[in-house]
Amino acid sequence: MITKFNLRKTKIVFVGKYRYDKNMSELDRLSTWRDWSISLWFKRNKVVGSKNFKDTKNWNNNLVNSYMLGIDFLIVKGWINWSKGAKEIE
């Protein structure tokens, strides 16, 4: 389950995975569900911002923060990813 929406200039993505999902690829099953765990985690990354995106030489001056907050609970994993002003390529 993936849900995306924008709140002004902030992009928010909710992702949820279930261990026994029949639609999951074999690679995803092996890498995501390697072990059983219970945890709450937080991660911050730098990503390229959408302002002046076409000027590739100055991307290092155009970095914005992207945050992830997640939970692992044995057979269910979920996380929220949000960033303000980041470039999204689909």
N, CA, C and O of each residue as an XYZ file, in Angstrom:
360
protein
N       0.836     -1.163      0.000
C       0.000      0.000      0.000
C       0.893      1.243      0.000
O       1.723      1.414      0.893
N       0.723      2.093     -0.987
C       1.460      3.352     -1.071
C       0.458      4.475     -1.320
O      -0.365      4.397     -2.233
N       0.537      5.507     -0.506
C      -0.334      6.668     -0.655
C       0.527      7.911     -0.688
O       1.364      8.111      0.192
N       0.328      8.762     -1.707
C       1.092     10.004     -1.846
C       0.138     11.176     -1.871
O      -0.948     11.093     -2.444
N       0.548     12.280     -1.242
C      -0.199     13.519     -1.389
C       0.702     14.693     -1.068
O       1.732     14.549     -0.408
N       0.290     15.870     -1.551
C       1.041     17.106     -1.338
C       0.275     17.995     -0.380
O      -0.946     18.122     -0.478
N       0.983     18.599      0.531
C       0.423     19.574      1.457
C       1.238     20.843      1.267
O       2.304     21.007      1.861
N       0.720     21.741      0.428
C       1.453     22.916     -0.056
C       2.698     22.449     -0.792
O       2.580     21.751     -1.799
N       3.892     22.811     -0.321
C       5.121     22.381     -0.999
C       5.737     21.140     -0.351
O       6.839     20.735     -0.720
N       5.044     20.540      0.600
C       5.546     19.354      1.284
C       4.930     18.109      0.664
O       3.709     18.007      0.542
N       5.778     17.163      0.273
C       5.318     15.894     -0.288
C       5.351     14.845      0.815
O       6.360     14.697      1.505
N       4.240     14.112      0.985
C       4.147     13.100      2.024
C       3.785     11.771      1.369
O       2.869     11.706      0.549
N       4.511     10.703      1.736
C       4.269      9.367      1.197
C       4.122      8.402      2.369
O       4.985      8.346      3.245
N       3.029      7.644      2.382
C       2.809      6.582      3.367
C       3.032      5.245      2.663
O       2.489      5.013      1.584
N       3.826      4.373      3.269
C       4.084      3.049      2.703
C       3.833      2.016      3.791
O       4.299      2.160      4.921
N       3.101      0.984      3.439
C       2.856     -0.119      4.367
C       3.069     -1.438      3.653
O       2.648     -1.597      2.507
N       3.718     -2.388      4.315
C       3.964     -3.704      3.728
C       3.589     -4.783      4.727
O       3.767     -4.637      5.936
N       3.068     -5.860      4.185
C       2.646     -7.005      4.978
C       3.479     -8.205      4.540
O       3.651     -8.430      3.342
N       3.986     -8.962      5.472
C       4.925    -10.037      5.188
C       4.380    -11.071      4.194
O       5.152    -11.617      3.406
N       3.108    -11.345      4.210
C       2.542    -12.414      3.391
C       1.736    -11.886      2.203
O       0.791    -12.530      1.748
N       2.121    -10.706      1.706
C       1.461    -10.126      0.539
C       1.770    -10.966     -0.697
O       2.937    -11.211     -0.999
N       0.745    -11.405     -1.411
C       0.938    -12.275     -2.574
C       1.473    -11.527     -3.788
O       2.026    -12.156     -4.690
N       1.326    -10.208     -3.840
C       1.776     -9.423     -4.983
C       3.230     -8.975     -4.887
O       3.723     -8.317     -5.803
N       3.926     -9.311     -3.812
C       5.302     -8.869     -3.603
C       6.261     -9.699     -4.457
O       6.091    -10.912     -4.584
N       7.264     -9.050     -5.040
C       8.259     -9.775     -5.841
C       9.159    -10.608     -4.929
O       9.253    -10.354     -3.728
N       9.812    -11.594     -5.514
C      10.687    -12.477     -4.738
C      11.889    -11.706     -4.173
O      12.305    -11.952     -3.040
N      12.444    -10.776     -4.957
C      13.568     -9.963     -4.490
C      13.153     -9.095     -3.305
O      13.891     -8.984     -2.327
N      11.979     -8.481     -3.390
C      11.473     -7.662     -2.295
C      11.225     -8.519     -1.058
O      11.500     -8.092      0.063
N      10.712     -9.712     -1.261
C      10.440    -10.607     -0.140
C      11.738    -11.006      0.580
O      11.785    -11.055      1.809
N      12.780    -11.288     -0.200
C      14.054    -11.692      0.395
C      14.767    -10.542      1.087
O      15.336    -10.733      2.162
N      14.749     -9.349      0.496
C      15.499     -8.237      1.065
C      14.757     -7.544      2.207
O      15.380     -7.134      3.187
N      13.441     -7.411      2.093
C      12.681     -6.682      3.107
C      12.395     -7.533      4.340
O      12.393     -7.016      5.457
N      12.159     -8.807      4.156
C      11.725     -9.669      5.257
C      12.794    -10.679      5.650
O      12.480    -11.822      5.981
N      14.050    -10.263      5.614
C      15.156    -11.146      5.975
C      15.086    -11.593      7.426
O      15.434    -12.730      7.745
N      14.642    -10.713      8.298
C      14.604    -11.039      9.728
C      13.310    -10.524     10.354
O      12.605     -9.697      9.777
N      13.027    -11.024     11.523
C      11.869    -10.595     12.289
C      12.342     -9.505     13.241
O      13.340     -9.690     13.936
N      11.650     -8.379     13.287
C      12.102     -7.300     14.158
C      10.934     -6.462     14.652
O       9.865     -6.400     14.044
N      11.192     -5.825     15.776
C      10.274     -4.840     16.337
C      11.107     -3.586     16.567
O      12.050     -3.598     17.358
N      10.762     -2.516     15.883
C      11.568     -1.300     16.021
C      10.801     -0.073     15.557
O       9.818     -0.165     14.821
N      11.276      1.064     16.007
C      10.813      2.369     15.570
C      12.070      3.106     15.121
O      13.044      3.163     15.871
N      12.073      3.672     13.911
C      13.292      4.267     13.399
C      13.021      5.590     12.706
O      11.899      5.890     12.298
N      14.111      6.388     12.584
C      14.065      7.700     11.944
C      15.305      7.853     11.079
O      16.397      7.451     11.479
N      15.141      8.438      9.885
C      16.262      8.632      8.965
C      16.113      9.986      8.274
O      15.004     10.399      7.933
N      17.238     10.671      8.072
C      17.246     11.941      7.343
C      18.243     11.827      6.188
O      19.380     11.396      6.381
N      17.812     12.215      4.999
C      18.662     12.189      3.807
C      18.667     13.564      3.157
O      17.752     14.363      3.360
N      19.689     13.828      2.386
C      19.745     15.030      1.557
C      19.335     14.640      0.147
O      19.839     13.657     -0.396
N      18.418     15.408     -0.458
C      17.955     15.163     -1.819
C      18.010     16.473     -2.597
O      18.059     17.555     -2.013
N      18.000     16.361     -3.912
C      18.057     17.543     -4.767
C      16.706     18.246     -4.750
O      15.661     17.610     -4.890
N      16.740     19.555     -4.577
C      15.517     20.349     -4.549
C      15.003     20.660     -5.950
O      15.733     20.535     -6.933
N      13.745     21.062     -6.028
C      13.137     21.350     -7.335
C      13.518     22.734     -7.864
O      13.384     22.993     -9.060
N      13.988     23.619     -6.994
C      14.399     24.954     -7.426
C      15.715     24.837     -8.203
O      16.665     24.222     -7.718
N      15.775     25.416     -9.390
C      16.958     25.355    -10.266
C      17.403     23.920    -10.561
O      18.600     23.640    -10.613
N      16.451     23.022    -10.753
C      16.766     21.604    -10.969
C      17.540     21.377    -12.269
O      18.374     20.474    -12.331
N      17.287     22.166    -13.294
C      17.925     21.936    -14.595
C      19.402     22.323    -14.620
O      20.120     21.948    -15.547
N      19.863     23.062    -13.622
C      21.273     23.455    -13.542
C      22.033     22.390    -12.747
O      22.223     22.534    -11.540
N      22.471     21.315    -13.427
C      23.081     20.166    -12.747
C      24.400     20.484    -12.057
O      24.780     19.797    -11.109
N      25.091     21.495    -12.509
C      26.376     21.842    -11.895
C      26.204     22.380    -10.476
O      27.124     22.282     -9.665
N      25.055     22.937    -10.173
C      24.823     23.514     -8.853
C      23.891     22.683     -7.982
O      23.296     23.214     -7.043
N      23.751     21.396     -8.270
C      22.877     20.547     -7.450
C      23.357     20.472     -6.005
O      22.537     20.381     -5.091
N      24.677     20.509     -5.780
C      25.162     20.419     -4.392
C      24.778     21.647     -3.574
O      24.793     21.587     -2.344
N      24.435     22.760     -4.223
C      23.955     23.954     -3.514
C      22.434     23.971     -3.397
O      21.863     24.881     -2.797
N      21.786     22.970     -3.967
C      20.333     22.925     -4.029
C      19.789     21.695     -3.294
O      18.799     21.106     -3.729
N      20.418     21.306     -2.197
C      19.985     20.125     -1.457
C      18.984     20.498     -0.368
O      19.133     21.515      0.309
N      17.964     19.659     -0.212
C      16.965     19.830      0.849
C      16.885     18.527      1.643
O      17.350     17.485      1.181
N      16.301     18.588      2.824
C      16.187     17.409      3.678
C      14.961     16.577      3.312
O      13.907     17.110      2.964
N      15.123     15.269      3.398
C      14.026     14.321      3.262
C      14.037     13.469      4.534
O      15.083     12.946      4.920
N      12.890     13.329      5.179
C      12.805     12.626      6.460
C      11.966     11.368      6.328
O      10.998     11.336      5.568
N      12.340     10.325      7.072
C      11.568      9.083      7.123
C      11.371      8.689      8.571
O      12.307      8.737      9.370
N      10.151      8.297      8.908
C       9.818      7.772     10.230
C       9.130      6.442     10.002
O       8.127      6.377      9.292
N       9.655      5.379     10.593
C       9.117      4.057     10.303
C       8.947      3.192     11.526
O       9.462      3.479     12.607
N       8.197      2.110     11.314
C       7.962      1.123     12.362
C       8.046     -0.268     11.740
O       7.513     -0.507     10.656
N       8.709     -1.167     12.426
C       8.749     -2.577     12.040
C       8.105     -3.349     13.178
O       8.507     -3.214     14.334
N       7.114     -4.151     12.854
C       6.462     -4.935     13.895
C       6.186     -6.336     13.373
O       5.078     -6.635     12.927
N       7.192     -7.186     13.430
C       7.150     -8.594     13.051
C       6.654     -8.822     11.630
O       7.480     -9.029     10.741
N       5.358     -8.794     11.369
C       4.850     -9.096     10.034
C       4.377     -7.855      9.278
O       3.939     -7.963      8.133
N       4.461     -6.677      9.903
C       4.019     -5.429      9.271
C       5.145     -4.402      9.357
O       5.756     -4.218     10.410
N       5.406     -3.741      8.244
C       6.369     -2.636      8.207
C       5.675     -1.445      7.586
O       4.887     -1.595      6.652
N       5.960     -0.276      8.092
C       5.370      0.923      7.517
C       6.259      2.115      7.776
O       6.999      2.147      8.759
N       6.189      3.085      6.904
C       6.959      4.296      7.108
C       6.303      5.470      6.407
O       5.499      5.312      5.489
N       6.672      6.641      6.868
C       6.214      7.900      6.299
C       7.454      8.640      5.829
O       8.443      8.733      6.556
N       7.400      9.163      4.621
C       8.497      9.933      4.065
C       7.959     11.313      3.719
O       6.930     11.423      3.053
N       8.646     12.381      4.164
C       8.208     13.728      3.803
C       9.414     14.602      3.509
O      10.488     14.449      4.092
N       9.195     15.524      2.581
C      10.245     16.461      2.196
C       9.572     17.724      1.686
O       8.471     17.673      1.136
N      10.236     18.852      1.869
C       9.705     20.127      1.409
C      10.608     20.671      0.319
O      11.794     20.908      0.548
N      10.045     20.872     -0.873
C      10.795     21.423     -1.986
C      11.691     20.455     -2.723
O      12.564     20.888     -3.474
N      11.504     19.145     -2.533
C      12.335     18.155     -3.204
C      11.802     17.858     -4.596
O      10.600     17.953     -4.843
N      12.697     17.498     -5.501
C      12.313     17.120     -6.857
C      11.907     15.651     -6.843
O      12.625     14.806     -6.308
N      10.770     15.357     -7.425
C      10.288     13.977     -7.494
C      10.282     13.531     -8.946
O       9.629     14.143     -9.791
N      11.014     12.458     -9.230
C      11.082     11.919    -10.578
C      10.376     10.569    -10.574
O      10.708      9.688     -9.780
N       9.412     10.413    -11.454
C       8.658      9.151    -11.489
C       8.930      8.381    -12.748
O       8.379      7.297    -12.940
